[in-house]
Amino acid sequence: MGKEKLHINIVVIGHVDSGKSTTTGHLIYKCGGIDKRTIEKFEKEAAEMGKGSFEYAWVLDKLKAERERGITIDISLTKTKHSYAKARMWPII
């Protein structure tokens, strides 16, 4: 019998431009939901657009308009799977 995975529900609440997507993206990265190479790619692309500190927010921000404007528009499901947990996160805007 396989090891049962831990399920964690996380709610992130904050004012506009308080860093909800950045914090959530960083958490996904730290938990192994996205690799370092992808973060480095986002970091480079963000710097090229003059959005140097947005690499972690871009884990959630997939739309071109989101990245250009620096705000999360799309409310979508993000699933991360790794060896010890599965997390579902919905940015609530």
PyMOL Python script that loads the backbone (N, CA, C, O; Angstrom):
from pymol import cmd

cmd.read_pdbstr("""\
ATOM      1  N   MET A   1       0.843  -1.181   0.000  1.00  0.00           N
ATOM      2  CA  MET A   1       0.000   0.000   0.000  1.00  0.00           C
ATOM      3  C   MET A   1       0.885   1.241   0.000  1.00  0.00           C
ATOM      4  O   MET A   1       1.800   1.349   0.817  1.00  0.00           O
ATOM      5  N   GLY A   2       0.620   2.183  -0.914  1.00  0.00           N
ATOM      6  CA  GLY A   2       1.422   3.397  -1.022  1.00  0.00           C
ATOM      7  C   GLY A   2       1.169   4.377   0.108  1.00  0.00           C
ATOM      8  O   GLY A   2       0.148   4.324   0.794  1.00  0.00           O
ATOM      9  N   LYS A   3       2.111   5.254   0.276  1.00  0.00           N
ATOM     10  CA  LYS A   3       1.999   6.277   1.314  1.00  0.00           C
ATOM     11  C   LYS A   3       0.918   7.282   0.919  1.00  0.00           C
ATOM     12  O   LYS A   3       0.905   7.772  -0.211  1.00  0.00           O
ATOM     13  N   GLU A   4       0.022   7.586   1.841  1.00  0.00           N
ATOM     14  CA  GLU A   4      -1.041   8.545   1.577  1.00  0.00           C
ATOM     15  C   GLU A   4      -0.467   9.952   1.511  1.00  0.00           C
ATOM     16  O   GLU A   4       0.365  10.336   2.334  1.00  0.00           O
ATOM     17  N   LYS A   5      -0.923  10.721   0.520  1.00  0.00           N
ATOM     18  CA  LYS A   5      -0.423  12.083   0.356  1.00  0.00           C
ATOM     19  C   LYS A   5      -1.171  13.047   1.269  1.00  0.00           C
ATOM     20  O   LYS A   5      -2.376  12.917   1.485  1.00  0.00           O
ATOM     21  N   LEU A   6      -0.445  13.992   1.786  1.00  0.00           N
ATOM     22  CA  LEU A   6      -1.000  15.036   2.629  1.00  0.00           C
ATOM     23  C   LEU A   6      -1.683  16.078   1.747  1.00  0.00           C
ATOM     24  O   LEU A   6      -1.106  16.523   0.755  1.00  0.00           O
ATOM     25  N   HIS A   7      -2.892  16.465   2.098  1.00  0.00           N
ATOM     26  CA  HIS A   7      -3.617  17.509   1.373  1.00  0.00           C
ATOM     27  C   HIS A   7      -3.620  18.772   2.226  1.00  0.00           C
ATOM     28  O   HIS A   7      -3.961  18.738   3.409  1.00  0.00           O
ATOM     29  N   ILE A   8      -3.242  19.869   1.619  1.00  0.00           N
ATOM     30  CA  ILE A   8      -3.178  21.141   2.334  1.00  0.00           C
ATOM     31  C   ILE A   8      -4.022  22.160   1.578  1.00  0.00           C
ATOM     32  O   ILE A   8      -3.840  22.351   0.376  1.00  0.00           O
ATOM     33  N   ASN A   9      -4.939  22.810   2.273  1.00  0.00           N
ATOM     34  CA  ASN A   9      -5.710  23.903   1.692  1.00  0.00           C
ATOM     35  C   ASN A   9      -5.126  25.206   2.208  1.00  0.00           C
ATOM     36  O   ASN A   9      -4.953  25.385   3.413  1.00  0.00           O
ATOM     37  N   ILE A  10      -4.826  26.108   1.294  1.00  0.00           N
ATOM     38  CA  ILE A  10      -4.219  27.383   1.666  1.00  0.00           C
ATOM     39  C   ILE A  10      -5.066  28.512   1.099  1.00  0.00           C
ATOM     40  O   ILE A  10      -5.451  28.482  -0.070  1.00  0.00           O
ATOM     41  N   VAL A  11      -5.351  29.495   1.921  1.00  0.00           N
ATOM     42  CA  VAL A  11      -6.065  30.688   1.486  1.00  0.00           C
ATOM     43  C   VAL A  11      -5.133  31.871   1.671  1.00  0.00           C
ATOM     44  O   VAL A  11      -4.560  32.055   2.745  1.00  0.00           O
ATOM     45  N   VAL A  12      -4.981  32.674   0.621  1.00  0.00           N
ATOM     46  CA  VAL A  12      -4.137  33.866   0.683  1.00  0.00           C
ATOM     47  C   VAL A  12      -5.044  35.074   0.481  1.00  0.00           C
ATOM     48  O   VAL A  12      -5.703  35.204  -0.551  1.00  0.00           O
ATOM     49  N   ILE A  13      -5.069  35.946   1.469  1.00  0.00           N
ATOM     50  CA  ILE A  13      -5.935  37.122   1.433  1.00  0.00           C
ATOM     51  C   ILE A  13      -5.078  38.361   1.628  1.00  0.00           C
ATOM     52  O   ILE A  13      -4.176  38.372   2.465  1.00  0.00           O
ATOM     53  N   GLY A  14      -5.357  39.399   0.858  1.00  0.00           N
ATOM     54  CA  GLY A  14      -4.626  40.646   1.027  1.00  0.00           C
ATOM     55  C   GLY A  14      -5.172  41.728   0.121  1.00  0.00           C
ATOM     56  O   GLY A  14      -5.969  41.462  -0.779  1.00  0.00           O
ATOM     57  N   HIS A  15      -4.741  42.927   0.362  1.00  0.00           N
ATOM     58  CA  HIS A  15      -5.137  44.069  -0.450  1.00  0.00           C
ATOM     59  C   HIS A  15      -4.515  43.976  -1.835  1.00  0.00           C
ATOM     60  O   HIS A  15      -3.601  43.183  -2.064  1.00  0.00           O
ATOM     61  N   VAL A  16      -5.012  44.787  -2.751  1.00  0.00           N
ATOM     62  CA  VAL A  16      -4.443  44.882  -4.095  1.00  0.00           C
ATOM     63  C   VAL A  16      -2.968  45.246  -3.974  1.00  0.00           C
ATOM     64  O   VAL A  16      -2.601  46.111  -3.179  1.00  0.00           O
ATOM     65  N   ASP A  17      -2.130  44.589  -4.759  1.00  0.00           N
ATOM     66  CA  ASP A  17      -0.679  44.834  -4.784  1.00  0.00           C
ATOM     67  C   ASP A  17       0.013  44.542  -3.454  1.00  0.00           C
ATOM     68  O   ASP A  17       1.039  45.146  -3.141  1.00  0.00           O
ATOM     69  N   SER A  18      -0.546  43.617  -2.673  1.00  0.00           N
ATOM     70  CA  SER A  18       0.111  43.265  -1.408  1.00  0.00           C
ATOM     71  C   SER A  18       1.050  42.068  -1.544  1.00  0.00           C
ATOM     72  O   SER A  18       1.735  41.708  -0.587  1.00  0.00           O
ATOM     73  N   GLY A  19       1.086  41.445  -2.730  1.00  0.00           N
ATOM     74  CA  GLY A  19       2.015  40.344  -2.964  1.00  0.00           C
ATOM     75  C   GLY A  19       1.418  38.955  -2.816  1.00  0.00           C
ATOM     76  O   GLY A  19       2.146  37.999  -2.549  1.00  0.00           O
ATOM     77  N   LYS A  20       0.108  38.826  -2.983  1.00  0.00           N
ATOM     78  CA  LYS A  20      -0.545  37.517  -2.846  1.00  0.00           C
ATOM     79  C   LYS A  20      -0.012  36.511  -3.860  1.00  0.00           C
ATOM     80  O   LYS A  20       0.353  35.395  -3.490  1.00  0.00           O
ATOM     81  N   SER A  21       0.036  36.888  -5.120  1.00  0.00           N
ATOM     82  CA  SER A  21       0.520  35.973  -6.164  1.00  0.00           C
ATOM     83  C   SER A  21       2.008  35.699  -6.007  1.00  0.00           C
ATOM     84  O   SER A  21       2.454  34.570  -6.213  1.00  0.00           O
ATOM     85  N   THR A  22       2.772  36.707  -5.648  1.00  0.00           N
ATOM     86  CA  THR A  22       4.212  36.522  -5.439  1.00  0.00           C
ATOM     87  C   THR A  22       4.461  35.549  -4.291  1.00  0.00           C
ATOM     88  O   THR A  22       5.290  34.647  -4.409  1.00  0.00           O
ATOM     89  N   THR A  23       3.753  35.729  -3.191  1.00  0.00           N
ATOM     90  CA  THR A  23       3.902  34.839  -2.038  1.00  0.00           C
ATOM     91  C   THR A  23       3.487  33.413  -2.388  1.00  0.00           C
ATOM     92  O   THR A  23       4.180  32.457  -2.040  1.00  0.00           O
ATOM     93  N   THR A  24       2.359  33.274  -3.074  1.00  0.00           N
ATOM     94  CA  THR A  24       1.874  31.952  -3.453  1.00  0.00           C
ATOM     95  C   THR A  24       2.828  31.275  -4.431  1.00  0.00           C
ATOM     96  O   THR A  24       3.120  30.087  -4.290  1.00  0.00           O
ATOM     97  N   GLY A  25       3.315  32.020  -5.418  1.00  0.00           N
ATOM     98  CA  GLY A  25       4.282  31.472  -6.367  1.00  0.00           C
ATOM     99  C   GLY A  25       5.567  31.037  -5.692  1.00  0.00           C
ATOM    100  O   GLY A  25       6.134  29.999  -6.034  1.00  0.00           O
ATOM    101  N   HIS A  26       6.030  31.830  -4.732  1.00  0.00           N
ATOM    102  CA  HIS A  26       7.248  31.482  -3.994  1.00  0.00           C
ATOM    103  C   HIS A  26       7.022  30.214  -3.171  1.00  0.00           C
ATOM    104  O   HIS A  26       7.904  29.359  -3.095  1.00  0.00           O
ATOM    105  N   LEU A  27       5.858  30.090  -2.561  1.00  0.00           N
ATOM    106  CA  LEU A  27       5.518  28.896  -1.792  1.00  0.00           C
ATOM    107  C   LEU A  27       5.497  27.657  -2.694  1.00  0.00           C
ATOM    108  O   LEU A  27       6.020  26.608  -2.318  1.00  0.00           O
ATOM    109  N   ILE A  28       4.900  27.776  -3.871  1.00  0.00           N
ATOM    110  CA  ILE A  28       4.876  26.661  -4.826  1.00  0.00           C
ATOM    111  C   ILE A  28       6.295  26.263  -5.196  1.00  0.00           C
ATOM    112  O   ILE A  28       6.613  25.076  -5.259  1.00  0.00           O
ATOM    113  N   TYR A  29       7.151  27.253  -5.441  1.00  0.00           N
ATOM    114  CA  TYR A  29       8.556  26.977  -5.779  1.00  0.00           C
ATOM    115  C   TYR A  29       9.274  26.277  -4.623  1.00  0.00           C
ATOM    116  O   TYR A  29       9.949  25.268  -4.826  1.00  0.00           O
ATOM    117  N   LYS A  30       9.127  26.812  -3.421  1.00  0.00           N
ATOM    118  CA  LYS A  30       9.808  26.243  -2.254  1.00  0.00           C
ATOM    119  C   LYS A  30       9.335  24.815  -1.940  1.00  0.00           C
ATOM    120  O   LYS A  30      10.097  24.015  -1.397  1.00  0.00           O
ATOM    121  N   CYS A  31       8.089  24.502  -2.280  1.00  0.00           N
ATOM    122  CA  CYS A  31       7.550  23.161  -2.035  1.00  0.00           C
ATOM    123  C   CYS A  31       7.846  22.196  -3.183  1.00  0.00           C
ATOM    124  O   CYS A  31       7.423  21.041  -3.144  1.00  0.00           O
ATOM    125  N   GLY A  32       8.562  22.655  -4.193  1.00  0.00           N
ATOM    126  CA  GLY A  32       8.948  21.778  -5.291  1.00  0.00           C
ATOM    127  C   GLY A  32       7.940  21.677  -6.415  1.00  0.00           C
ATOM    128  O   GLY A  32       8.042  20.787  -7.259  1.00  0.00           O
ATOM    129  N   GLY A  33       6.963  22.580  -6.440  1.00  0.00           N
ATOM    130  CA  GLY A  33       5.945  22.545  -7.480  1.00  0.00           C
ATOM    131  C   GLY A  33       6.391  23.122  -8.804  1.00  0.00           C
ATOM    132  O   GLY A  33       5.717  22.938  -9.818  1.00  0.00           O
ATOM    133  N   ILE A  34       7.513  23.814  -8.814  1.00  0.00           N
ATOM    134  CA  ILE A  34       8.078  24.381 -10.038  1.00  0.00           C
ATOM    135  C   ILE A  34       9.593  24.362  -9.887  1.00  0.00           C
ATOM    136  O   ILE A  34      10.115  24.570  -8.792  1.00  0.00           O
ATOM    137  N   ASP A  35      10.288  24.114 -10.975  1.00  0.00           N
ATOM    138  CA  ASP A  35      11.740  23.953 -10.876  1.00  0.00           C
ATOM    139  C   ASP A  35      12.497  25.281 -10.970  1.00  0.00           C
ATOM    140  O   ASP A  35      11.957  26.296 -11.409  1.00  0.00           O
ATOM    141  N   LYS A  36      13.745  25.242 -10.549  1.00  0.00           N
ATOM    142  CA  LYS A  36      14.596  26.439 -10.516  1.00  0.00           C
ATOM    143  C   LYS A  36      14.799  27.014 -11.915  1.00  0.00           C
ATOM    144  O   LYS A  36      14.853  28.232 -12.085  1.00  0.00           O
ATOM    145  N   ARG A  37      14.909  26.153 -12.904  1.00  0.00           N
ATOM    146  CA  ARG A  37      15.117  26.605 -14.286  1.00  0.00           C
ATOM    147  C   ARG A  37      13.950  27.487 -14.760  1.00  0.00           C
ATOM    148  O   ARG A  37      14.161  28.504 -15.420  1.00  0.00           O
ATOM    149  N   THR A  38      12.734  27.089 -14.420  1.00  0.00           N
ATOM    150  CA  THR A  38      11.559  27.873 -14.803  1.00  0.00           C
ATOM    151  C   THR A  38      11.559  29.222 -14.098  1.00  0.00           C
ATOM    152  O   THR A  38      11.265  30.243 -14.718  1.00  0.00           O
ATOM    153  N   ILE A  39      11.887  29.237 -12.804  1.00  0.00           N
ATOM    154  CA  ILE A  39      11.961  30.499 -12.061  1.00  0.00           C
ATOM    155  C   ILE A  39      13.017  31.409 -12.680  1.00  0.00           C
ATOM    156  O   ILE A  39      12.788  32.610 -12.819  1.00  0.00           O
ATOM    157  N   GLU A  40      14.157  30.859 -13.049  1.00  0.00           N
ATOM    158  CA  GLU A  40      15.215  31.655 -13.683  1.00  0.00           C
ATOM    159  C   GLU A  40      14.747  32.222 -15.019  1.00  0.00           C
ATOM    160  O   GLU A  40      15.093  33.350 -15.369  1.00  0.00           O
ATOM    161  N   LYS A  41      13.960  31.445 -15.769  1.00  0.00           N
ATOM    162  CA  LYS A  41      13.388  31.925 -17.034  1.00  0.00           C
ATOM    163  C   LYS A  41      12.435  33.091 -16.766  1.00  0.00           C
ATOM    164  O   LYS A  41      12.497  34.117 -17.443  1.00  0.00           O
ATOM    165  N   PHE A  42      11.549  32.927 -15.769  1.00  0.00           N
ATOM    166  CA  PHE A  42      10.620  33.996 -15.412  1.00  0.00           C
ATOM    167  C   PHE A  42      11.374  35.241 -14.950  1.00  0.00           C
ATOM    168  O   PHE A  42      10.990  36.361 -15.287  1.00  0.00           O
ATOM    169  N   GLU A  43      12.436  35.049 -14.185  1.00  0.00           N
ATOM    170  CA  GLU A  43      13.244  36.168 -13.686  1.00  0.00           C
ATOM    171  C   GLU A  43      13.835  36.960 -14.851  1.00  0.00           C
ATOM    172  O   GLU A  43      13.807  38.190 -14.846  1.00  0.00           O
ATOM    173  N   LYS A  44      14.366  36.259 -15.842  1.00  0.00           N
ATOM    174  CA  LYS A  44      14.958  36.912 -17.015  1.00  0.00           C
ATOM    175  C   LYS A  44      13.890  37.662 -17.813  1.00  0.00           C
ATOM    176  O   LYS A  44      14.087  38.818 -18.189  1.00  0.00           O
ATOM    177  N   GLU A  45      12.764  37.002 -18.068  1.00  0.00           N
ATOM    178  CA  GLU A  45      11.680  37.631 -18.830  1.00  0.00           C
ATOM    179  C   GLU A  45      11.115  38.846 -18.095  1.00  0.00           C
ATOM    180  O   GLU A  45      10.823  39.867 -18.716  1.00  0.00           O
ATOM    181  N   ALA A  46      10.960  38.738 -16.783  1.00  0.00           N
ATOM    182  CA  ALA A  46      10.438  39.854 -15.986  1.00  0.00           C
ATOM    183  C   ALA A  46      11.388  41.043 -16.046  1.00  0.00           C
ATOM    184  O   ALA A  46      10.948  42.184 -16.184  1.00  0.00           O
ATOM    185  N   ALA A  47      12.684  40.784 -15.943  1.00  0.00           N
ATOM    186  CA  ALA A  47      13.680  41.859 -16.013  1.00  0.00           C
ATOM    187  C   ALA A  47      13.634  42.549 -17.370  1.00  0.00           C
ATOM    188  O   ALA A  47      13.757  43.772 -17.450  1.00  0.00           O
ATOM    189  N   GLU A  48      13.459  41.775 -18.435  1.00  0.00           N
ATOM    190  CA  GLU A  48      13.380  42.344 -19.784  1.00  0.00           C
ATOM    191  C   GLU A  48      12.164  43.247 -19.948  1.00  0.00           C
ATOM    192  O   GLU A  48      12.190  44.180 -20.750  1.00  0.00           O
ATOM    193  N   MET A  49      11.094  42.975 -19.191  1.00  0.00           N
ATOM    194  CA  MET A  49       9.871  43.786 -19.261  1.00  0.00           C
ATOM    195  C   MET A  49       9.844  44.886 -18.206  1.00  0.00           C
ATOM    196  O   MET A  49       8.854  45.608 -18.085  1.00  0.00           O
ATOM    197  N   GLY A  50      10.931  45.016 -17.438  1.00  0.00           N
ATOM    198  CA  GLY A  50      10.967  46.026 -16.388  1.00  0.00           C
ATOM    199  C   GLY A  50      10.163  45.643 -15.157  1.00  0.00           C
ATOM    200  O   GLY A  50       9.771  46.507 -14.373  1.00  0.00           O
ATOM    201  N   LYS A  51       9.916  44.355 -14.988  1.00  0.00           N
ATOM    202  CA  LYS A  51       9.148  43.842 -13.843  1.00  0.00           C
ATOM    203  C   LYS A  51      10.037  42.901 -13.040  1.00  0.00           C
ATOM    204  O   LYS A  51       9.656  41.760 -12.777  1.00  0.00           O
ATOM    205  N   GLY A  52      11.201  43.364 -12.654  1.00  0.00           N
ATOM    206  CA  GLY A  52      12.247  42.543 -12.074  1.00  0.00           C
ATOM    207  C   GLY A  52      11.897  41.687 -10.884  1.00  0.00           C
ATOM    208  O   GLY A  52      12.547  40.663 -10.675  1.00  0.00           O
ATOM    209  N   SER A  53      10.910  42.045 -10.095  1.00  0.00           N
ATOM    210  CA  SER A  53      10.604  41.266  -8.886  1.00  0.00           C
ATOM    211  C   SER A  53       9.366  40.375  -9.049  1.00  0.00           C
ATOM    212  O   SER A  53       8.816  39.895  -8.058  1.00  0.00           O
ATOM    213  N   PHE A  54       8.933  40.154 -10.278  1.00  0.00           N
ATOM    214  CA  PHE A  54       7.668  39.456 -10.512  1.00  0.00           C
ATOM    215  C   PHE A  54       7.818  37.972 -10.848  1.00  0.00           C
ATOM    216  O   PHE A  54       6.825  37.322 -11.176  1.00  0.00           O
ATOM    217  N   GLU A  55       9.034  37.417 -10.774  1.00  0.00           N
ATOM    218  CA  GLU A  55       9.226  36.040 -11.231  1.00  0.00           C
ATOM    219  C   GLU A  55       8.348  35.026 -10.500  1.00  0.00           C
ATOM    220  O   GLU A  55       7.872  34.073 -11.117  1.00  0.00           O
ATOM    221  N   TYR A  56       8.129  35.209  -9.217  1.00  0.00           N
ATOM    222  CA  TYR A  56       7.299  34.253  -8.481  1.00  0.00           C
ATOM    223  C   TYR A  56       5.815  34.445  -8.786  1.00  0.00           C
ATOM    224  O   TYR A  56       5.067  33.468  -8.826  1.00  0.00           O
ATOM    225  N   ALA A  57       5.383  35.666  -8.998  1.00  0.00           N
ATOM    226  CA  ALA A  57       3.989  35.913  -9.372  1.00  0.00           C
ATOM    227  C   ALA A  57       3.675  35.259 -10.711  1.00  0.00           C
ATOM    228  O   ALA A  57       2.546  34.828 -10.945  1.00  0.00           O
ATOM    229  N   TRP A  58       4.663  35.186 -11.581  1.00  0.00           N
ATOM    230  CA  TRP A  58       4.450  34.618 -12.910  1.00  0.00           C
ATOM    231  C   TRP A  58       4.226  33.114 -12.877  1.00  0.00           C
ATOM    232  O   TRP A  58       3.831  32.535 -13.889  1.00  0.00           O
ATOM    233  N   VAL A  59       4.466  32.470 -11.748  1.00  0.00           N
ATOM    234  CA  VAL A  59       4.106  31.058 -11.596  1.00  0.00           C
ATOM    235  C   VAL A  59       2.594  30.926 -11.795  1.00  0.00           C
ATOM    236  O   VAL A  59       2.129  29.943 -12.372  1.00  0.00           O
ATOM    237  N   LEU A  60       1.831  31.906 -11.321  1.00  0.00           N
ATOM    238  CA  LEU A  60       0.375  31.913 -11.448  1.00  0.00           C
ATOM    239  C   LEU A  60      -0.110  32.752 -12.623  1.00  0.00           C
ATOM    240  O   LEU A  60      -1.117  32.411 -13.244  1.00  0.00           O
ATOM    241  N   ASP A  61       0.576  33.829 -12.935  1.00  0.00           N
ATOM    242  CA  ASP A  61       0.143  34.755 -13.982  1.00  0.00           C
ATOM    243  C   ASP A  61       0.597  34.251 -15.347  1.00  0.00           C
ATOM    244  O   ASP A  61       1.757  34.415 -15.724  1.00  0.00           O
ATOM    245  N   LYS A  62      -0.321  33.640 -16.080  1.00  0.00           N
ATOM    246  CA  LYS A  62       0.016  33.053 -17.378  1.00  0.00           C
ATOM    247  C   LYS A  62      -0.349  33.960 -18.551  1.00  0.00           C
ATOM    248  O   LYS A  62       0.258  33.866 -19.618  1.00  0.00           O
ATOM    249  N   LEU A  63      -1.325  34.829 -18.363  1.00  0.00           N
ATOM    250  CA  LEU A  63      -1.778  35.682 -19.459  1.00  0.00           C
ATOM    251  C   LEU A  63      -0.794  36.813 -19.736  1.00  0.00           C
ATOM    252  O   LEU A  63      -0.177  37.354 -18.818  1.00  0.00           O
ATOM    253  N   LYS A  64      -0.656  37.159 -21.006  1.00  0.00           N
ATOM    254  CA  LYS A  64       0.232  38.256 -21.405  1.00  0.00           C
ATOM    255  C   LYS A  64      -0.189  39.560 -20.718  1.00  0.00           C
ATOM    256  O   LYS A  64       0.657  40.322 -20.250  1.00  0.00           O
ATOM    257  N   ALA A  65      -1.492  39.806 -20.663  1.00  0.00           N
ATOM    258  CA  ALA A  65      -1.998  41.035 -20.034  1.00  0.00           C
ATOM    259  C   ALA A  65      -1.640  41.097 -18.551  1.00  0.00           C
ATOM    260  O   ALA A  65      -1.342  42.170 -18.028  1.00  0.00           O
ATOM    261  N   GLU A  66      -1.668  39.957 -17.878  1.00  0.00           N
ATOM    262  CA  GLU A  66      -1.304  39.922 -16.459  1.00  0.00           C
ATOM    263  C   GLU A  66       0.149  40.329 -16.276  1.00  0.00           C
ATOM    264  O   GLU A  66       0.481  41.111 -15.385  1.00  0.00           O
ATOM    265  N   ARG A  67       0.996  39.798 -17.116  1.00  0.00           N
ATOM    266  CA  ARG A  67       2.427  40.076 -17.003  1.00  0.00           C
ATOM    267  C   ARG A  67       2.751  41.516 -17.388  1.00  0.00           C
ATOM    268  O   ARG A  67       3.614  42.140 -16.772  1.00  0.00           O
ATOM    269  N   GLU A  68       2.072  42.044 -18.393  1.00  0.00           N
ATOM    270  CA  GLU A  68       2.316  43.428 -18.805  1.00  0.00           C
ATOM    271  C   GLU A  68       1.833  44.419 -17.751  1.00  0.00           C
ATOM    272  O   GLU A  68       2.511  45.408 -17.472  1.00  0.00           O
ATOM    273  N   ARG A  69       0.665  44.159 -17.163  1.00  0.00           N
ATOM    274  CA  ARG A  69       0.070  45.081 -16.196  1.00  0.00           C
ATOM    275  C   ARG A  69       0.546  44.847 -14.767  1.00  0.00           C
ATOM    276  O   ARG A  69       0.390  45.716 -13.909  1.00  0.00           O
ATOM    277  N   GLY A  70       1.127  43.673 -14.510  1.00  0.00           N
ATOM    278  CA  GLY A  70       1.619  43.376 -13.166  1.00  0.00           C
ATOM    279  C   GLY A  70       0.532  43.043 -12.169  1.00  0.00           C
ATOM    280  O   GLY A  70       0.705  43.233 -10.965  1.00  0.00           O
ATOM    281  N   ILE A  71      -0.608  42.538 -12.675  1.00  0.00           N
ATOM    282  CA  ILE A  71      -1.700  42.141 -11.785  1.00  0.00           C
ATOM    283  C   ILE A  71      -2.234  40.776 -12.209  1.00  0.00           C
ATOM    284  O   ILE A  71      -2.173  40.419 -13.386  1.00  0.00           O
ATOM    285  N   THR A  72      -2.752  40.022 -11.259  1.00  0.00           N
ATOM    286  CA  THR A  72      -3.370  38.740 -11.569  1.00  0.00           C
ATOM    287  C   THR A  72      -4.809  38.992 -11.981  1.00  0.00           C
ATOM    288  O   THR A  72      -5.575  39.616 -11.247  1.00  0.00           O
ATOM    289  N   ILE A  73      -5.174  38.501 -13.163  1.00  0.00           N
ATOM    290  CA  ILE A  73      -6.524  38.690 -13.695  1.00  0.00           C
ATOM    291  C   ILE A  73      -7.309  37.388 -13.627  1.00  0.00           C
ATOM    292  O   ILE A  73      -8.432  37.357 -13.125  1.00  0.00           O
ATOM    293  N   ASP A  74      -6.718  36.325 -14.130  1.00  0.00           N
ATOM    294  CA  ASP A  74      -7.392  35.039 -14.246  1.00  0.00           C
ATOM    295  C   ASP A  74      -7.431  34.326 -12.903  1.00  0.00           C
ATOM    296  O   ASP A  74      -6.409  34.200 -12.229  1.00  0.00           O
ATOM    297  N   ILE A  75      -8.608  33.863 -12.520  1.00  0.00           N
ATOM    298  CA  ILE A  75      -8.747  33.048 -11.316  1.00  0.00           C
ATOM    299  C   ILE A  75      -8.765  31.606 -11.797  1.00  0.00           C
ATOM    300  O   ILE A  75      -9.721  31.173 -12.440  1.00  0.00           O
ATOM    301  N   SER A  76      -7.716  30.869 -11.490  1.00  0.00           N
ATOM    302  CA  SER A  76      -7.596  29.518 -12.027  1.00  0.00           C
ATOM    303  C   SER A  76      -7.072  28.555 -10.974  1.00  0.00           C
ATOM    304  O   SER A  76      -6.548  28.958  -9.936  1.00  0.00           O
ATOM    305  N   LEU A  77      -7.229  27.284 -11.271  1.00  0.00           N
ATOM    306  CA  LEU A  77      -6.766  26.228 -10.384  1.00  0.00           C
ATOM    307  C   LEU A  77      -5.318  25.909 -10.699  1.00  0.00           C
ATOM    308  O   LEU A  77      -4.953  25.734 -11.862  1.00  0.00           O
ATOM    309  N   THR A  78      -4.506  25.835  -9.680  1.00  0.00           N
ATOM    310  CA  THR A  78      -3.117  25.418  -9.834  1.00  0.00           C
ATOM    311  C   THR A  78      -2.918  24.183  -8.976  1.00  0.00           C
ATOM    312  O   THR A  78      -3.187  24.204  -7.775  1.00  0.00           O
ATOM    313  N   LYS A  79      -2.451  23.113  -9.587  1.00  0.00           N
ATOM    314  CA  LYS A  79      -2.176  21.890  -8.836  1.00  0.00           C
ATOM    315  C   LYS A  79      -0.676  21.671  -8.815  1.00  0.00           C
ATOM    316  O   LYS A  79      -0.002  21.828  -9.833  1.00  0.00           O
ATOM    317  N   THR A  80      -0.165  21.313  -7.670  1.00  0.00           N
ATOM    318  CA  THR A  80       1.241  20.931  -7.591  1.00  0.00           C
ATOM    319  C   THR A  80       1.301  19.540  -7.004  1.00  0.00           C
ATOM    320  O   THR A  80       0.584  19.220  -6.056  1.00  0.00           O
ATOM    321  N   LYS A  81       2.155  18.723  -7.569  1.00  0.00           N
ATOM    322  CA  LYS A  81       2.323  17.367  -7.066  1.00  0.00           C
ATOM    323  C   LYS A  81       3.801  17.112  -6.875  1.00  0.00           C
ATOM    324  O   LYS A  81       4.604  17.359  -7.775  1.00  0.00           O
ATOM    325  N   HIS A  82       4.153  16.628  -5.726  1.00  0.00           N
ATOM    326  CA  HIS A  82       5.514  16.190  -5.483  1.00  0.00           C
ATOM    327  C   HIS A  82       5.476  15.074  -4.460  1.00  0.00           C
ATOM    328  O   HIS A  82       4.395  14.639  -4.066  1.00  0.00           O
ATOM    329  N   SER A  83       6.601  14.613  -4.033  1.00  0.00           N
ATOM    330  CA  SER A  83       6.685  13.372  -3.266  1.00  0.00           C
ATOM    331  C   SER A  83       5.909  13.365  -1.952  1.00  0.00           C
ATOM    332  O   SER A  83       5.521  12.290  -1.493  1.00  0.00           O
ATOM    333  N   TYR A  84       5.669  14.500  -1.338  1.00  0.00           N
ATOM    334  CA  TYR A  84       5.040  14.454  -0.023  1.00  0.00           C
ATOM    335  C   TYR A  84       3.727  15.212   0.090  1.00  0.00           C
ATOM    336  O   TYR A  84       3.095  15.167   1.145  1.00  0.00           O
ATOM    337  N   ALA A  85       3.302  15.893  -0.936  1.00  0.00           N
ATOM    338  CA  ALA A  85       2.047  16.637  -0.797  1.00  0.00           C
ATOM    339  C   ALA A  85       1.438  16.958  -2.147  1.00  0.00           C
ATOM    340  O   ALA A  85       2.115  16.949  -3.175  1.00  0.00           O
ATOM    341  N   LYS A  86       0.168  17.237  -2.122  1.00  0.00           N
ATOM    342  CA  LYS A  86      -0.540  17.735  -3.294  1.00  0.00           C
ATOM    343  C   LYS A  86      -1.295  18.967  -2.818  1.00  0.00           C
ATOM    344  O   LYS A  86      -2.030  18.901  -1.833  1.00  0.00           O
ATOM    345  N   ALA A  87      -1.125  20.063  -3.488  1.00  0.00           N
ATOM    346  CA  ALA A  87      -1.781  21.299  -3.060  1.00  0.00           C
ATOM    347  C   ALA A  87      -2.621  21.856  -4.195  1.00  0.00           C
ATOM    348  O   ALA A  87      -2.230  21.786  -5.360  1.00  0.00           O
ATOM    349  N   ARG A  88      -3.754  22.397  -3.859  1.00  0.00           N
ATOM    350  CA  ARG A  88      -4.592  23.106  -4.824  1.00  0.00           C
ATOM    351  C   ARG A  88      -4.705  24.536  -4.337  1.00  0.00           C
ATOM    352  O   ARG A  88      -5.028  24.784  -3.175  1.00  0.00           O
ATOM    353  N   MET A  89      -4.438  25.468  -5.228  1.00  0.00           N
ATOM    354  CA  MET A  89      -4.460  26.871  -4.827  1.00  0.00           C
ATOM    355  C   MET A  89      -5.277  27.677  -5.813  1.00  0.00           C
ATOM    356  O   MET A  89      -5.099  27.561  -7.026  1.00  0.00           O
ATOM    357  N   TRP A  90      -6.165  28.488  -5.293  1.00  0.00           N
ATOM    358  CA  TRP A  90      -6.953  29.385  -6.104  1.00  0.00           C
ATOM    359  C   TRP A  90      -6.652  30.808  -5.664  1.00  0.00           C
ATOM    360  O   TRP A  90      -6.948  31.166  -4.524  1.00  0.00           O
ATOM    361  N   PRO A  91      -6.074  31.629  -6.532  1.00  0.00           N
ATOM    362  CA  PRO A  91      -5.930  33.033  -6.151  1.00  0.00           C
ATOM    363  C   PRO A  91      -7.309  33.694  -6.182  1.00  0.00           C
ATOM    364  O   PRO A  91      -7.996  33.636  -7.202  1.00  0.00           O
ATOM    365  N   ILE A  92      -7.708  34.300  -5.114  1.00  0.00           N
ATOM    366  CA  ILE A  92      -8.995  34.982  -5.040  1.00  0.00           C
ATOM    367  C   ILE A  92      -8.723  36.470  -5.107  1.00  0.00           C
ATOM    368  O   ILE A  92      -8.030  37.030  -4.258  1.00  0.00           O
ATOM    369  N   ILE A  93      -9.273  37.094  -6.116  1.00  0.00           N
ATOM    370  CA  ILE A  93      -8.957  38.488  -6.365  1.00  0.00           C
ATOM    371  C   ILE A  93     -10.153  39.361  -6.077  1.00  0.00           C
ATOM    372  O   ILE A  93     -10.079  40.580  -6.230  1.00  0.00           O
TER     373      ILE A  93
END
""", "prot")
cmd.dss("prot")
cmd.show_as("cartoon", "prot")
cmd.util.cbc("prot")
cmd.orient("prot")
